[in-house]
Amino acid sequence: MKIIRGLYNCREQHQNGVITIGNFDGLHLGHQKMLEQLQSEATRLNTHRCLMTFEPLPREFFGRGKKATARLMNRSEKMRILGGFDASIRPEYILFLNFNQALSSMSASQFIEEVLIDRLKVKSVIIGDDFRFGCDRQGDFALLQEYGEKHQFSVTNIESHCIENQRVSSSLIREALIDNQLTDADKMLGRAYTICGHVTHGEKRGRTIGFPTANIHLRRPETPLHGVYSVTMHSQKHGDIAGIANLGHRPTVNGKRTQLEVHLFDFNESLYGDYVCVSFQHKIRDEKKFESFDDLKQQIQLDCEQARSLLSNQ
């Protein structure tokens, strides 16, 4: 699986393939169905498969200056999840397009002609049934089909994946996480919701009350989760470790930015600089401001007892 950063890095070997296009935020079960179709089509045409996606996400570009909409994953997490998929559905190439003013101003016809036909010479395009593209979202399946007939490439429209008659989507997963419906989100994702990042040095206040924490750099403007959770942290060096996490602004110490802090049970090794992934298992409570560190310490003790119990019973 190789990364292509921008159209200007596309070479002849990247042409004449099968491509799927979208935000792929979360890489949920619906996205995985698209990857299965991508593999099937590439086998039929005896060519490579490519996933095209965007950074920043289009809604982030158009929402600049407004309150950020929580995304499910950042670019590094997207690559990690894709790399963990079975080789049969893992694309050979990931093409990241910079969603900038030039790209956002492109008409749908321009996008097809300049990107898909001239630059990539696609043999086949696979999209979701809600996919729209081009300036003012004018492009759709019908327009792609029209061009496909003229330029000899096929177009496949994948129906939405449904669970219990409900369409799986990144928006619905985001809403489920915000509403503390972690089980529903996990069903749509096909795995526990996870945030990854490098462990960095923090203010080390947790040590002073007997609860040292690993501080994970979020690398995103906003998250769909806030509060205290039972978690499992995965480290390549140490494997899976049970713990409890606080994701929020830390009101007791007048924190200003969203931060992920994880206290690990029965663990005292150094994790500084390690890339770790935190899987959220259960919501325990919302964040709250405590009058003193003693009050905070007593609450954390109760939270840890509850987290241990929840994790041991799952």
MOGI-V350006 format. One record per residue. RES is the residue in three letters. PHI is phi in whole degrees, 0 to 359 (* if undefined). OMEGA is omega in whole degrees, 0 to 359 (* if undefined). D_FIRST is the distance of its C-alpha to the first C-alpha in whole Angstrom. Layout:
RES;PHI;OMEGA;D_FIRST  RES;PHI;OMEGA;D_FIRST
This chain:
MET;*;184;0  LYS;241;181;4  ILE;265;172;7  ILE;246;182;10  ARG;262;177;13  GLY;93;181;16  LEU;299;183;17  TYR;294;177;19  ASN;263;177;15  CYS;286;180;15  ARG;240;183;16  GLU;302;182;17  GLN;291;179;14  HIS;269;183;12  GLN;269;175;16  ASN;62;179;17  GLY;246;174;14  VAL;258;186;15  ILE;229;171;14  THR;241;189;15  ILE;233;176;16  GLY;169;177;18  ASN;283;179;18  PHE;53;178;16  ASP;284;182;18  GLY;102;184;18  LEU;48;184;16  HIS;281;185;19  LEU;298;176;20  GLY;295;176;21  HIS;298;181;17  GLN;293;174;16  LYS;296;178;18  MET;295;179;17  LEU;292;175;13  GLU;296;178;16  GLN;292;177;17  LEU;301;180;14  GLN;296;181;13  SER;298;181;17  GLU;291;178;18  ALA;295;177;15  THR;294;180;17  ARG;299;183;20  LEU;264;179;19  ASN;54;180;17  THR;215;182;15  HIS;273;180;11  ARG;238;185;10  CYS;224;174;9  LEU;252;177;10  MET;256;178;13  THR;217;192;15  PHE;231;172;17  GLU;221;354;18  PRO;292;173;21  LEU;296;182;21  PRO;308;181;24  ARG;293;177;27  GLU;289;179;26  PHE;296;182;27  PHE;286;182;30  GLY;263;180;31  ARG;303;180;32  GLY;89;178;35  LYS;252;177;35  LYS;299;185;34  ALA;293;172;30  THR;276;182;29  ALA;298;172;27  ARG;260;183;23  LEU;281;182;22  MET;207;173;19  ASN;266;186;18  ARG;297;180;14  SER;297;179;14  GLU;293;178;14  LYS;299;179;12  MET;295;180;9  ARG;296;181;11  ILE;294;178;12  LEU;301;180;9  GLY;294;180;7  GLY;272;178;11  PHE;291;176;11  ASP;303;183;12  ALA;303;183;9  SER;292;179;12  ILE;242;180;11  ARG;283;181;7  PRO;292;177;6  GLU;288;183;4  TYR;232;171;5  ILE;243;181;7  LEU;257;177;11  PHE;265;175;13  LEU;260;176;17  ASN;286;180;19  PHE;279;184;22  ASN;238;182;25  GLN;298;181;29  ALA;296;181;28  LEU;291;182;25  SER;293;181;27  SER;272;180;30  MET;295;173;28  SER;289;179;30  ALA;300;179;28  SER;295;177;29  GLN;301;181;28  PHE;300;180;25  ILE;296;185;25  GLU;291;187;26  GLU;278;184;25  VAL;267;186;21  LEU;285;185;20  ILE;271;186;23  ASP;292;187;23  ARG;275;187;20  LEU;258;179;18  LYS;49;186;20  VAL;296;173;19  LYS;265;183;20  SER;201;179;19  VAL;234;179;19  ILE;238;182;19  ILE;226;173;20  GLY;281;185;22  ASP;290;179;26  ASP;253;186;27  PHE;286;174;24  ARG;229;184;26  PHE;207;180;25  GLY;84;181;27  CYS;305;182;30  ASP;61;176;32  ARG;55;183;30  GLN;281;183;32  GLY;278;179;29  ASP;210;182;28  PHE;301;183;27  ALA;298;180;31  LEU;294;177;30  LEU;298;178;27  GLN;299;180;28  GLU;301;178;31  TYR;290;180;29  GLY;299;179;27  GLU;295;180;30  LYS;283;189;31  HIS;244;173;28  GLN;59;166;27  PHE;229;182;24  SER;269;179;24  VAL;227;179;23  THR;240;180;23  ASN;253;183;24  ILE;270;178;23  GLU;293;180;26  SER;299;175;26  HIS;278;183;25  CYS;241;172;28  ILE;236;182;30  GLU;52;177;33  ASN;64;178;34  GLN;243;182;32  ARG;291;178;29  VAL;282;178;26  SER;209;177;25  SER;299;180;24  SER;297;181;27  LEU;293;177;29  ILE;296;179;27  ARG;300;180;27  GLU;296;180;31  ALA;297;179;31  LEU;292;179;30  ILE;298;181;32  ASP;273;178;35  ASN;66;176;34  GLN;264;186;33  LEU;295;180;30  THR;297;178;31  ASP;296;179;30  ALA;298;182;27  ASP;296;178;25  LYS;298;182;26  MET;285;178;25  LEU;283;186;21  GLY;83;181;21  ARG;190;176;21  ALA;290;177;24  TYR;292;189;23  THR;225;172;22  ILE;240;182;22  CYS;242;176;20  GLY;173;179;21  HIS;272;177;22  VAL;282;183;26  THR;241;176;28  HIS;286;177;32  GLY;250;181;34  GLU;275;175;38  LYS;62;178;39  ARG;291;182;41  GLY;301;180;40  ARG;297;185;41  THR;291;179;45  ILE;244;174;45  GLY;86;180;43  PHE;229;179;40  PRO;297;182;37  THR;233;169;34  ALA;268;181;31  ASN;261;184;30  ILE;254;179;26  HIS;289;190;26  LEU;281;181;25  ARG;55;175;23  ARG;199;182;24  PRO;287;185;27  GLU;204;178;28  THR;235;178;27  PRO;279;181;29  LEU;252;174;30  HIS;210;178;33  GLY;131;183;36  VAL;248;186;36  TYR;222;164;33  SER;281;187;33  VAL;219;166;30  THR;236;178;27  MET;259;177;25  HIS;251;174;23  SER;237;180;22  GLN;301;182;20  LYS;281;189;23  HIS;247;181;26  GLY;77;182;24  ASP;269;181;26  ILE;229;179;29  ALA;282;179;31  GLY;188;179;33  ILE;226;185;34  ALA;233;168;32  ASN;245;179;34  LEU;239;183;32  GLY;168;188;34  HIS;260;179;37  ARG;55;186;39  PRO;298;181;42  THR;297;180;44  VAL;251;178;43  ASN;57;179;43  GLY;296;184;39  LYS;255;184;38  ARG;238;179;34  THR;294;184;32  GLN;219;176;31  LEU;253;179;30  GLU;238;183;32  VAL;236;171;31  HIS;262;184;34  LEU;260;182;33  PHE;279;173;36  ASP;54;183;37  PHE;214;180;34  ASN;221;177;35  GLU;275;177;33  SER;280;178;31  LEU;240;185;28  TYR;303;180;28  GLY;87;181;25  ASP;287;173;23  TYR;268;185;20  VAL;233;178;21  CYS;233;183;21  VAL;252;179;24  SER;263;185;24  PHE;271;186;27  GLN;256;183;30  HIS;216;172;33  LYS;277;180;35  ILE;260;179;38  ARG;193;172;40  ASP;281;172;39  GLU;292;173;40  LYS;210;179;43  LYS;269;180;46  PHE;258;183;48  GLU;288;182;51  SER;210;176;51  PHE;291;177;48  ASP;296;177;50  ASP;297;179;50  LEU;297;180;46  LYS;300;180;46  GLN;298;180;48  GLN;292;179;45  ILE;298;177;42  GLN;301;178;44  LEU;294;179;45  ASP;299;181;41  CYS;295;178;40  GLU;299;180;42  GLN;294;181;41  ALA;296;178;37  ARG;301;179;38  SER;297;180;40  LEU;296;182;37  LEU;290;182;35  SER;286;183;37  ASN;264;183;38  GLN;272;*;34
